[in-house]
Amino acid sequence: MMYMNTLKQTFLKDILQEHDAFENLMTRGILQFALRIAFRCVLHRCENQDIQDRKSTRLNSSHP
């Protein structure tokens, strides 16, 4: 009977460790995905700002 309890405890411990590993992997994946989106948003904003600056410069230089 004691052998079965030890086996159950080991089995449950393994399952919990696998669950934790899966949770950590999913969290890491979600964070990496969110970081990529944030980085793309920043790049897009910088590109738009650069375009607006160029338009503004052309408009100001064309008027005497």
N, CA, C and O atoms as a printed pandas DataFrame, in Angstrom:
     atom_number atom_name residue_name chain_id  residue_number  x_coord  y_coord  z_coord
0              1         N          MET        A               1    0.825   -1.193    0.000
1              2        CA          MET        A               1    0.000    0.000    0.000
2              3         C          MET        A               1    0.871    1.260    0.000
3              4         O          MET        A               1    0.557    2.233   -0.686
4              5         N          MET        A               2    1.945    1.242    0.755
5              6        CA          MET        A               2    2.829    2.394    0.804
6              7         C          MET        A               2    3.477    2.632   -0.558
7              8         O          MET        A               2    3.703    3.776   -0.951
8              9         N          TYR        A               3    3.774    1.557   -1.271
9             10        CA          TYR        A               3    4.360    1.667   -2.610
10            11         C          TYR        A               3    3.400    2.399   -3.537
11            12         O          TYR        A               3    3.844    3.223   -4.337
12            13         N          MET        A               4    2.088    2.127   -3.459
13            14        CA          MET        A               4    1.091    2.777   -4.309
14            15         C          MET        A               4    0.989    4.266   -3.999
15            16         O          MET        A               4    0.851    5.081   -4.912
16            17         N          ASN        A               5    1.056    4.628   -2.721
17            18        CA          ASN        A               5    1.010    6.041   -2.345
18            19         C          ASN        A               5    2.213    6.790   -2.904
19            20         O          ASN        A               5    2.079    7.897   -3.427
20            21         N          THR        A               6    3.382    6.183   -2.791
21            22        CA          THR        A               6    4.597    6.791   -3.313
22            23         C          THR        A               6    4.514    6.929   -4.826
23            24         O          THR        A               6    4.923    7.945   -5.387
24            25         N          LEU        A               7    3.986    5.910   -5.477
25            26        CA          LEU        A               7    3.827    5.943   -6.932
26            27         C          LEU        A               7    2.853    7.043   -7.338
27            28         O          LEU        A               7    3.107    7.770   -8.298
28            29         N          LYS        A               8    1.749    7.170   -6.621
29            30        CA          LYS        A               8    0.775    8.221   -6.907
30            31         C          LYS        A               8    1.385    9.601   -6.692
31            32         O          LYS        A               8    1.186   10.512   -7.495
32            33         N          GLN        A               9    2.124    9.743   -5.607
33            34        CA          GLN        A               9    2.750   11.030   -5.321
34            35         C          GLN        A               9    3.754   11.399   -6.416
35            36         O          GLN        A               9    3.814   12.550   -6.848
36            37         N          THR        A              10    4.524   10.438   -6.850
37            38        CA          THR        A              10    5.499   10.674   -7.914
38            39         C          THR        A              10    4.795   11.038   -9.213
39            40         O          THR        A              10    5.210   11.956   -9.920
40            41         N          PHE        A              11    3.727   10.310   -9.520
41            42        CA          PHE        A              11    2.966   10.562  -10.739
42            43         C          PHE        A              11    2.351   11.959  -10.702
43            44         O          PHE        A              11    2.427   12.693  -11.687
44            45         N          LEU        A              12    1.752   12.327   -9.592
45            46        CA          LEU        A              12    1.140   13.653   -9.465
46            47         C          LEU        A              12    2.190   14.758   -9.530
47            48         O          LEU        A              12    1.967   15.814  -10.123
48            49         N          LYS        A              13    3.327   14.497   -8.915
49            50        CA          LYS        A              13    4.417   15.475   -8.942
50            51         C          LYS        A              13    4.896   15.689  -10.381
51            52         O          LYS        A              13    5.149   16.823  -10.788
52            53         N          ASP        A              14    5.021   14.601  -11.154
53            54        CA          ASP        A              14    5.434   14.700  -12.548
54            55         C          ASP        A              14    4.411   15.478  -13.371
55            56         O          ASP        A              14    4.772   16.308  -14.205
56            57         N          ILE        A              15    3.144   15.202  -13.128
57            58        CA          ILE        A              15    2.093   15.902  -13.866
58            59         C          ILE        A              15    2.131   17.396  -13.557
59            60         O          ILE        A              15    2.001   18.218  -14.464
60            61         N          LEU        A              16    2.305   17.749  -12.299
61            62        CA          LEU        A              16    2.370   19.159  -11.922
62            63         C          LEU        A              16    3.587   19.849  -12.541
63            64         O          LEU        A              16    3.499   21.000  -12.968
64            65         N          GLN        A              17    4.701   19.156  -12.590
65            66        CA          GLN        A              17    5.902   19.726  -13.202
66            67         C          GLN        A              17    5.694   19.939  -14.694
67            68         O          GLN        A              17    6.103   20.964  -15.237
68            69         N          GLU        A              18    5.059   18.976  -15.360
69            70        CA          GLU        A              18    4.781   19.125  -16.789
70            71         C          GLU        A              18    3.815   20.272  -17.031
71            72         O          GLU        A              18    3.974   21.044  -17.976
72            73         N          HIS        A              19    2.808   20.375  -16.163
73            74        CA          HIS        A              19    1.853   21.467  -16.293
74            75         C          HIS        A              19    2.554   22.811  -16.122
75            76         O          HIS        A              19    2.300   23.740  -16.889
76            77         N          ASP        A              20    3.423   22.924  -15.139
77            78        CA          ASP        A              20    4.166   24.157  -14.915
78            79         C          ASP        A              20    5.073   24.482  -16.103
79            80         O          ASP        A              20    5.176   25.639  -16.512
80            81         N          ALA        A              21    5.718   23.476  -16.643
81            82        CA          ALA        A              21    6.587   23.684  -17.797
82            83         C          ALA        A              21    5.771   24.176  -18.993
83            84         O          ALA        A              21    6.197   25.084  -19.707
84            85         N          PHE        A              22    4.608   23.579  -19.209
85            86        CA          PHE        A              22    3.742   23.998  -20.313
86            87         C          PHE        A              22    3.262   25.436  -20.100
87            88         O          PHE        A              22    3.245   26.234  -21.037
88            89         N          GLU        A              23    2.875   25.760  -18.871
89            90        CA          GLU        A              23    2.419   27.118  -18.551
90            91         C          GLU        A              23    3.538   28.124  -18.798
91            92         O          GLU        A              23    3.300   29.192  -19.363
92            93         N          ASN        A              24    4.742   27.792  -18.383
93            94        CA          ASN        A              24    5.881   28.681  -18.597
94            95         C          ASN        A              24    6.159   28.872  -20.080
95            96         O          ASN        A              24    6.458   29.981  -20.523
96            97         N          LEU        A              25    6.063   27.798  -20.843
97            98        CA          LEU        A              25    6.284   27.874  -22.282
98            99         C          LEU        A              25    5.229   28.753  -22.946
99           100         O          LEU        A              25    5.555   29.586  -23.793
100          101         N          MET        A              26    3.977   28.572  -22.566
101          102        CA          MET        A              26    2.896   29.380  -23.130
102          103         C          MET        A              26    3.063   30.856  -22.749
103          104         O          MET        A              26    2.866   31.738  -23.585
104          105         N          THR        A              27    3.417   31.118  -21.523
105          106        CA          THR        A              27    3.613   32.501  -21.080
106          107         C          THR        A              27    4.749   33.146  -21.858
107          108         O          THR        A              27    4.636   34.291  -22.295
108          109         N          ARG        A              28    5.829   32.423  -22.029
109          110        CA          ARG        A              28    6.971   32.947  -22.782
110          111         C          ARG        A              28    6.574   33.235  -24.228
111          112         O          ARG        A              28    6.956   34.263  -24.787
112          113         N          GLY        A              29    5.812   32.331  -24.829
113          114        CA          GLY        A              29    5.361   32.534  -26.203
114          115         C          GLY        A              29    4.462   33.742  -26.339
115          116         O          GLY        A              29    4.596   34.516  -27.288
116          117         N          ILE        A              30    3.548   33.911  -25.403
117          118        CA          ILE        A              30    2.642   35.061  -25.437
118          119         C          ILE        A              30    3.422   36.361  -25.262
119          120         O          ILE        A              30    3.159   37.344  -25.954
120          121         N          LEU        A              31    4.372   36.365  -24.344
121          122        CA          LEU        A              31    5.166   37.571  -24.123
122          123         C          LEU        A              31    6.013   37.919  -25.345
123          124         O          LEU        A              31    6.144   39.092  -25.695
124          125         N          GLN        A              32    6.585   36.913  -25.992
125          126        CA          GLN        A              32    7.373   37.172  -27.201
126          127         C          GLN        A              32    6.491   37.721  -28.315
127          128         O          GLN        A              32    6.895   38.627  -29.044
128          129         N          PHE        A              33    5.282   37.171  -28.445
129          130        CA          PHE        A              33    4.344   37.648  -29.454
130          131         C          PHE        A              33    3.965   39.100  -29.178
131          132         O          PHE        A              33    3.942   39.920  -30.096
132          133         N          ALA        A              34    3.669   39.419  -27.925
133          134        CA          ALA        A              34    3.305   40.786  -27.557
134          135         C          ALA        A              34    4.466   41.745  -27.803
135          136         O          ALA        A              34    4.255   42.875  -28.242
136          137         N          LEU        A              35    5.675   41.304  -27.526
137          138        CA          LEU        A              35    6.855   42.142  -27.753
138          139         C          LEU        A              35    7.034   42.423  -29.238
139          140         O          LEU        A              35    7.361   43.545  -29.623
140          141         N          ARG        A              36    6.822   41.408  -30.075
141          142        CA          ARG        A              36    6.918   41.611  -31.528
142          143         C          ARG        A              36    5.897   42.632  -32.008
143          144         O          ARG        A              36    6.217   43.510  -32.809
144          145         N          ILE        A              37    4.672   42.515  -31.519
145          146        CA          ILE        A              37    3.632   43.468  -31.920
146          147         C          ILE        A              37    4.001   44.880  -31.478
147          148         O          ILE        A              37    3.866   45.828  -32.252
148          149         N          ALA        A              38    4.463   45.023  -30.249
149          150        CA          ALA        A              38    4.849   46.339  -29.746
150          151         C          ALA        A              38    5.992   46.924  -30.570
151          152         O          ALA        A              38    5.982   48.114  -30.885
152          153         N          PHE        A              39    6.963   46.109  -30.916
153          154        CA          PHE        A              39    8.104   46.569  -31.708
154          155         C          PHE        A              39    7.649   47.018  -33.092
155          156         O          PHE        A              39    8.106   48.045  -33.594
156          157         N          ARG        A              40    6.752   46.255  -33.707
157          158        CA          ARG        A              40    6.235   46.642  -35.025
158          159         C          ARG        A              40    5.453   47.947  -34.947
159          160         O          ARG        A              40    5.546   48.778  -35.850
160          161         N          CYS        A              41    4.689   48.132  -33.883
161          162        CA          CYS        A              41    3.938   49.381  -33.706
162          163         C          CYS        A              41    4.885   50.569  -33.586
163          164         O          CYS        A              41    4.635   51.625  -34.166
164          165         N          VAL        A              42    5.956   50.401  -32.844
165          166        CA          VAL        A              42    6.934   51.479  -32.686
166          167         C          VAL        A              42    7.589   51.786  -34.024
167          168         O          VAL        A              42    7.740   52.954  -34.383
168          169         N          LEU        A              43    7.976   50.764  -34.760
169          170        CA          LEU        A              43    8.588   50.993  -36.075
170          171         C          LEU        A              43    7.608   51.683  -37.018
171          172         O          LEU        A              43    7.981   52.601  -37.749
172          173         N          HIS        A              44    6.364   51.242  -37.000
173          174        CA          HIS        A              44    5.349   51.840  -37.862
174          175         C          HIS        A              44    5.149   53.310  -37.505
175          176         O          HIS        A              44    5.025   54.161  -38.387
176          177         N          ARG        A              45    5.119   53.599  -36.217
177          178        CA          ARG        A              45    4.946   54.981  -35.771
178          179         C          ARG        A              45    6.133   55.838  -36.205
179          180         O          ARG        A              45    5.958   56.974  -36.645
180          181         N          CYS        A              46    7.330   55.292  -36.079
181          182        CA          CYS        A              46    8.528   56.033  -36.493
182          183         C          CYS        A              46    8.515   56.298  -37.992
183          184         O          CYS        A              46    8.873   57.391  -38.432
184          185         N          GLU        A              47    8.104   55.302  -38.783
185          186        CA          GLU        A              47    8.019   55.479  -40.231
186          187         C          GLU        A              47    6.999   56.552  -40.575
187          188         O          GLU        A              47    7.257   57.405  -41.424
188          189         N          ASN        A              48    5.843   56.517  -39.923
189          190        CA          ASN        A              48    4.817   57.525  -40.180
190          191         C          ASN        A              48    5.300   58.912  -39.787
191          192         O          ASN        A              48    5.036   59.888  -40.489
192          193         N          GLN        A              49    5.999   59.000  -38.678
193          194        CA          GLN        A              49    6.525   60.290  -38.230
194          195         C          GLN        A              49    7.537   60.812  -39.240
195          196         O          GLN        A              49    7.556   62.006  -39.539
196          197         N          ASP        A              50    8.379   59.928  -39.768
197          198        CA          ASP        A              50    9.368   60.312  -40.775
198          199         C          ASP        A              50    8.677   60.812  -42.032
199          200         O          ASP        A              50    9.102   61.810  -42.613
200          201         N          ILE        A              51    7.617   60.132  -42.461
201          202        CA          ILE        A              51    6.869   60.550  -43.642
202          203         C          ILE        A              51    6.235   61.919  -43.406
203          204         O          ILE        A              51    6.289   62.787  -44.278
204          205         N          GLN        A              52    5.635   62.116  -42.231
205          206        CA          GLN        A              52    5.016   63.402  -41.916
206          207         C          GLN        A              52    6.068   64.517  -41.890
207          208         O          GLN        A              52    5.811   65.628  -42.355
208          209         N          ASP        A              53    7.245   64.218  -41.347
209          210        CA          ASP        A              53    8.316   65.214  -41.307
210          211         C          ASP        A              53    8.754   65.588  -42.718
211          212         O          ASP        A              53    9.012   66.760  -42.993
212          213         N          ARG        A              54    8.841   64.618  -43.607
213          214        CA          ARG        A              54    9.230   64.896  -44.998
214          215         C          ARG        A              54    8.185   65.743  -45.695
215          216         O          ARG        A              54    8.528   66.680  -46.416
216          217         N          LYS        A              55    6.903   65.424  -45.489
217          218        CA          LYS        A              55    5.831   66.213  -46.087
218          219         C          LYS        A              55    5.881   67.638  -45.566
219          220         O          LYS        A              55    5.744   68.592  -46.332
220          221         N          SER        A              56    6.073   67.778  -44.283
221          222        CA          SER        A              56    6.124   69.096  -43.667
222          223         C          SER        A              56    7.300   69.903  -44.208
223          224         O          SER        A              56    7.165   71.098  -44.470
224          225         N          THR        A              57    8.424   69.270  -44.373
225          226        CA          THR        A              57    9.618   69.946  -44.886
226          227         C          THR        A              57    9.395   70.406  -46.315
227          228         O          THR        A              57    9.772   71.522  -46.673
228          229         N          ARG        A              58    8.777   69.546  -47.147
229          230        CA          ARG        A              58    8.507   69.914  -48.539
230          231         C          ARG        A              58    7.512   71.065  -48.617
231          232         O          ARG        A              58    7.686   71.978  -49.424
232          233         N          LEU        A              59    6.490   71.031  -47.801
233          234        CA          LEU        A              59    5.481   72.099  -47.822
234          235         C          LEU        A              59    6.097   73.423  -47.378
235          236         O          LEU        A              59    5.807   74.469  -47.958
236          237         N          ASN        A              60    6.937   73.380  -46.363
237          238        CA          ASN        A              60    7.557   74.613  -45.871
238          239         C          ASN        A              60    8.583   75.149  -46.832
239          240         O          ASN        A              60    8.740   76.366  -46.931
240          241         N          SER        A              61    9.290   74.300  -47.546
241          242        CA          SER        A              61   10.324   74.771  -48.458
242          243         C          SER        A              61    9.733   75.253  -49.781
243          244         O          SER        A              61   10.392   76.010  -50.495
244          245         N          SER        A              62    8.519   74.843  -50.132
245          246        CA          SER        A              62    7.917   75.269  -51.399
246          247         C          SER        A              62    7.287   76.646  -51.290
247          248         O          SER        A              62    7.093   77.315  -52.305
248          249         N          HIS        A              63    6.961   77.085  -50.077
249          250        CA          HIS        A              63    6.399   78.414  -49.879
250          251         C          HIS        A              63    7.517   79.389  -49.512
251          252         O          HIS        A              63    8.245   79.159  -48.546
252          253         N          PRO        A              64    7.657   80.465  -50.267
253          254        CA          PRO        A              64    8.730   81.436  -49.965
254          255         C          PRO        A              64    8.470   82.265  -48.744
255          256         O          PRO        A              64    9.290   83.111  -48.387
